[in-house]
Amino acid sequence: MGNPAKLFLPTYFITCLSLAFAQEDSTAVDSILSVIKAQESETVSIIATVNPIEVTPTAYRFSIYPRNHPAEPYMQKLFFPDESIQIILPANILNSDTLGNVAKMEPLGDAYDLQYRMFNAASGEITLTQFDILIPADIMKLSIVDDASGDPIPNGHIRISQNGETLSTAEADSSGYTPVRIPIKRNMGEPVLLSINTDGRFPTWKGSIEVPEGDSERTVKISPIKLGTGETIYEVIDDLVPFREGPENGSAVLFLLNEGDQVVISKVAGDRLFGRVRIYLDNQNKYQNVNGWILKKHVLMKDN
């Protein structure tokens, strides 16, 4: 028989080496798992909220992509109206350029506008500015200027109507500019009535205009009313006031006036006033005075 002590020493040495290598391998594996776990935890949650305004989209297609590669989205997902809109991505795949990432919101179910938000790369949570979902519309980029000087007329109140029904309203900014949304769900075969109220600085401008599909631009030039002998300017104090062809209640309505509109009155007959309203003929590119009657209770004499 061999010496047991001689057999024990090599076996013990090999066992110790195996345990040492096993311990080193375990440490290496734990280190690798820790790195992987750390990398996996660096995610970003991109959150969007929608605000449907008098509309009911059937769903929302939400996409995230790099600004310089719009055809290569990181992720695109469909959400239904009762779902929270959230996309989770690895934080390190986002474009590190300033505002280098784009979120696109596409409401489905009608011809709604596409909306976009640009944002920076980050980890954790990114909450985007709210998406307001509006009625599908054509856009008229409107500028309002003084016909005499060419200077902008600021802060005008714009109303778009058709057959007495208000389609949309808007407010011009300090430079006389505003984009006006005109719903596509209107009678496309007829013009709309554009009304601009300047809070008495100029007479209310009215014009029958054709609105092309999509985006368009228009500049409106407003000039003051010139009064004749015995004429006085009155201001309408109510909305949807009939301006009639004759003094009788059953007389044909030429059009409806709204609060702030101005009427040049030349004759008073009891509770009825006769005068003129200046309108703009778009197809002839000129103003025209339309004579008619209005009830006295709907107007007040304007201070000079």
C-alpha positions, 0 to 999 in steps of 0.5 A: 500500500502507498503512504496515505500521507503522500496521497492526501497532500496532492489531493488537498492542494488540488482541492484548494486550487479548485476552490480558489478558482471557483471563488474567482469565477463567482466574483467575476460572474457577480461583477458581470451581472452587476454591470448588466443589471446597472445597464438595464436599470438605466431606462427612461419613461416618456409620458404623454397626455392628450386633451381632446377638445370637442372631438373623439379620436378612436386611438392614438399612434405615438412614436419616438424617433431621433430628430436626424433620422425620422424614418427610424423610430425607436418605438411606435405604439398604438394607444386607445383613449382609456389607456395611459400613454407611456413608452419605456426605452433604454436611456442610452439609445436616445440622441444626446444632441440638444432637443435631438429626440422627437415625439410624434402624436397621431390621433386616429379616426378623422383628419386630425393634425399631427403634433410633435414635441422635441426633447433632450435625452435623459433617464428616469422620466420625461413628461411631454407638454400636453397634446391638445386635439382640435377639430380638423381645420384649414389654417388661414394665416391672417395679418391685419393692417391699417389701410392708410399707413400699412402699420399692423392693427394689434389685438383684433377679435376675429370671428369666422361664420357661415349661414349665421353659425360661428365656426371659429374665433381667434385673437390677433397678437400685438403685430396684428397676426394670428393663425385662424382655424376654420373647420373642414366640416363646413359647406365647402361650396360656399364662402365664409364670413370673416369679421374683425373687431378692433374694439372701436379703433376701426369699424368692424371689418366684414368680408365674404371670403373663399378659404382654400384647403390646407394652409393659406395666407391673407392680409386684411387692410382696414380703413376708417369710416367716412361719415356723411351729413347727419350720420352717426356711428352706433355699436351693436351690443348683442350677438346674432342681431338681424340687419334687415332689408326693410323696417318690418319684422318679417323683412328679409335678413341681409345678415346677422351682426354681432357685439362690437359691429358698427352701423352708420345710422342716418334715419330713426323711425321709432324703435327702428334705425336705418343705416349702412354697414360696410362690408368687403367684397373679396371677389371684387377687392373693394368695400361696399356699403349695405343699407338696412334696418336694425332695432334700436334696442340692439345698438348704442351710440358710439362715443367719438 
